[in-house]
Amino acid sequence: MAEIILNEWETAFFGRRIGRLLLKNVPNRPLAGELFADFALVAAKISANETALLHYLQHNQFQWVEGELLFVLPLPSHPLLELAVATQADLAALTALFGNAFPNSRFRMPYFSASENQRFYRQWIINAVRGSFDDVCLIIRRQGQIVGGVSVRLADDNADIGLLAVAASEQGNGVGRALLHGAMGWAKQQGAAALRVRTQSGNLAAIRLYQRIGAVPQDLHYWLYRNAHSV
């Protein structure tokens, strides 16, 4: 049986009704149009091995948006690096950095405008600094300027990276690796069993970085969208 649940946070933030499709198995009939009548956008997240469900959704006006890879980083016996914790005083620099860091994420055109994308990630990192949703934002400064940041939160026995961004001028200079080591250290201090990080399946630079420091791929999911203009 198909069900769409309202994503209350995204609905309030973007100002239009956004839902998430829940399916326990592949239905034997097309999805009823009235199921989508109250939504501007409906998202579905499925495991990559659910090929029959993928084909079913694509035949029901869902469009493939991106693949999401989950990596697990085993934690060292002792912290590798301790990073500074961002404060309210760092918000201007962080919103400038993170607001422009993810133009190709699933919150992109044509489903979301460029300004919505920027506003979404600015709000995410503001929440992280304030300890809302993510627990902490760790930062790296060079010559007094923030050149990278990573948000992390505890989730059951593990820690999850929310966002990681490096200033364009510092990419390739080891900032991303240092941020990951700092996040691993924080997770270790909090008693987490492992650190998890998700990235787009097409983000080869991030995938190579994670693998270089010992991350193990654990899962692959696909995001699909159906918007109000689908027929």
C-alpha positions in Angstrom: 0.0 0.0 0.0 1.3 3.4 -0.9 1.3 6.3 1.6 2.7 9.8 1.4 3.7 11.5 4.6 4.2 15.2 4.9 7.7 16.5 5.5 6.7 19.2 7.9 10.1 20.9 8.1 10.7 21.2 4.4 7.1 22.2 3.8 7.4 25.1 6.3 10.9 26.1 5.0 10.2 26.1 1.3 6.6 27.3 1.6 5.0 24.4 -0.4 3.8 21.0 0.5 6.6 18.4 0.2 6.0 14.7 0.9 7.8 11.4 1.2 6.4 8.3 -0.5 6.4 5.1 1.5 6.0 1.8 -0.2 6.4 -1.6 1.5 6.4 -3.5 -1.9 5.9 -3.0 -5.6 2.1 -2.4 -6.2 0.4 -4.3 -8.9 -1.3 -1.1 -10.2 -0.3 2.4 -11.0 -0.2 5.0 -8.3 -3.5 6.9 -8.1 -3.2 10.5 -9.2 -5.3 11.8 -6.3 -2.6 10.5 -3.9 -0.4 13.4 -5.1 -3.1 16.0 -5.4 -2.1 17.9 -2.2 1.6 18.0 -2.8 3.9 20.2 -4.8 6.7 17.7 -4.7 6.9 14.1 -3.5 10.3 12.3 -2.8 11.1 8.6 -2.7 14.3 7.1 -1.3 14.9 3.5 -2.2 17.7 1.0 -2.0 19.7 0.6 -5.1 19.0 -3.1 -5.2 15.3 -2.5 -5.5 15.4 -2.5 -9.3 11.7 -3.5 -9.7 10.7 -0.6 -7.4 12.9 1.8 -9.3 11.3 0.8 -12.6 7.8 1.1 -11.1 8.5 4.6 -9.8 9.9 5.7 -13.1 6.8 4.4 -14.8 4.7 6.5 -12.3 6.3 9.9 -13.3 9.1 9.8 -10.7 12.4 11.1 -12.0 15.8 9.9 -10.8 17.5 12.7 -9.0 20.7 11.3 -7.4 22.4 8.3 -5.8 23.4 8.5 -2.2 26.4 6.5 -1.0 26.8 5.8 2.7 30.4 5.3 4.0 31.5 4.2 7.4 34.7 5.4 8.9 36.2 3.2 11.7 37.3 5.4 14.6 41.0 5.4 15.8 42.0 4.4 19.3 42.9 8.0 20.0 41.7 11.3 18.5 43.6 12.2 15.3 42.9 15.9 15.5 41.0 18.3 17.6 39.3 21.2 15.8 37.8 24.4 17.0 34.0 24.5 17.6 32.1 27.2 15.7 30.2 29.8 17.7 27.6 32.4 16.9 30.4 34.8 16.0 31.3 32.5 13.0 27.9 32.4 11.4 28.5 35.1 8.8 31.6 33.3 7.5 29.9 29.9 7.7 26.7 30.8 5.9 28.8 32.3 3.1 30.8 29.1 2.8 28.0 26.6 3.1 25.4 28.5 1.3 27.4 28.2 -2.0 28.9 24.7 -1.4 26.2 22.4 -2.7 24.6 23.7 -6.0 24.3 20.2 -7.4 22.7 18.5 -4.4 19.1 17.1 -4.7 17.9 20.5 -3.6 18.6 21.9 -7.0 16.9 23.1 -10.2 14.4 22.4 -11.5 12.9 21.2 -8.2 14.3 24.0 -6.1 15.7 27.4 -7.1 19.3 28.4 -6.6 18.3 30.8 -3.9 16.3 28.1 -2.1 19.3 25.8 -2.3 21.5 28.5 -0.8 19.0 29.4 1.9 18.6 25.7 2.8 22.2 25.1 3.5 22.7 28.4 5.2 19.9 27.4 7.6 21.4 23.9 8.1 24.7 25.2 9.2 23.1 27.9 11.5 21.2 25.1 13.1 24.3 23.0 13.5 26.2 25.9 15.3 23.2 26.3 17.6 23.1 22.5 18.3 19.8 22.0 16.5 19.6 18.8 14.4 23.4 18.5 14.1 25.2 18.7 17.5 28.3 20.6 16.6 30.1 22.4 13.8 33.9 22.0 13.7 36.0 24.5 11.8 39.5 25.1 10.4 41.0 28.6 10.2 44.0 29.7 8.2 45.3 33.2 8.6 42.3 34.0 10.7 39.8 33.0 8.1 37.5 30.0 8.2 38.5 27.7 5.2 36.4 24.7 6.1 33.8 23.3 8.3 32.0 20.0 9.2 28.8 19.4 11.1 28.3 16.2 13.1 25.6 14.7 15.2 25.2 11.6 17.4 22.8 9.0 16.1 22.3 6.0 18.3 25.7 4.3 18.7 27.2 6.2 15.8 28.0 9.7 14.7 26.8 11.2 11.4 28.4 13.9 9.3 25.7 16.4 8.2 27.6 18.8 5.9 31.3 19.2 5.0 32.5 22.2 3.0 35.9 23.6 2.0 36.6 27.0 0.6 37.3 26.9 -3.1 40.7 28.5 -2.6 41.7 25.7 -0.2 40.5 22.7 -2.1 43.2 20.2 -2.6 45.2 21.5 0.3 44.3 18.8 2.9 41.5 20.7 4.5 38.8 18.1 3.8 41.0 15.3 5.2 41.7 17.4 8.3 38.0 18.0 8.8 37.2 14.3 8.6 40.0 13.6 11.1 38.5 16.2 13.4 35.0 14.7 13.0 36.4 11.3 13.8 38.1 12.7 16.9 34.9 14.3 18.1 33.0 11.1 17.5 35.5 9.1 19.4 35.3 11.6 22.4 31.5 11.2 22.4 31.8 7.4 22.6 30.5 6.7 19.1 31.3 3.3 17.6 31.8 4.7 14.0 31.5 7.8 11.9 29.1 7.7 9.0 29.1 10.1 6.0 26.8 10.2 3.0 27.7 11.7 -0.4 26.3 11.8 -3.9 27.3 8.9 -6.1 28.7 11.3 -8.7 30.9 13.2 -6.2 34.1 11.3 -7.2 36.4 13.7 -5.3 34.6 13.1 -2.0 34.5 9.3 -2.7 38.2 9.2 -3.3 38.9 11.2 -0.2 36.8 9.0 2.0 38.4 5.8 0.6 41.9 7.2 1.2 41.3 7.5 4.9 39.8 4.1 5.2 36.1 4.6 4.7 34.1 1.6 3.7 31.1 1.9 1.4 28.1 0.3 3.2 25.0 1.2 1.3 23.6 2.9 -1.9 20.2 4.6 -2.2 18.5 6.5 -5.0 16.4 9.6 -4.6 13.5 10.2 -7.0 11.1 13.1 -7.2 7.6 13.5 -8.7 6.5 17.1 -8.9 3.1 18.7 -9.3 3.6 19.1 -13.0 4.0 15.4 -13.7 1.2 13.9 -15.8 
